[in-house]
Amino acid sequence: MTLMNNYLFTLYIAGQTSRSQRAVSNLRQACENTGAAYELVIVDILERPEAAEQAKILAIPTLVKESPLPIRKVIGDLSNHEVLINELDIKPA
């Protein structure tokens, strides 16, 4: 059961590139700046291409907010924290 301010994110990446690492770091910083509780699942599409196909991921890195609903997607390195927080509707703890 997901609580009000608990978020579940899935980040689709392609290998351990600097762009992938930046996206992970930027997401963690944005969540920690808001105090939001979150769980992050990282899916490397080089290792699990079927997962990207099933989720209809067309570009990487792509972040998917799975919970709470509605599901939202953000593409890119997630460097603009203000846009990221607004697009994903992350509420401060």
C-alpha angles and dihedrals in degrees: 000000000000118000124221098270099029114110131197115205130182116199117197114206137165108229130318096302126153089251091054092047090048091053092052092047093046093050092049091049093049093050093045092049089057094040090235118160110232146165119215123204114190118204117192105206091202087065097034110027091160090064091057091046092049092049091045093238110174102170135030142261092034123168119204122195101212098176142066097031140276098069111231133186131208123186124205140039092312092232097143100076095185093055091043093053092046096045092048093039093231110181122206114255 
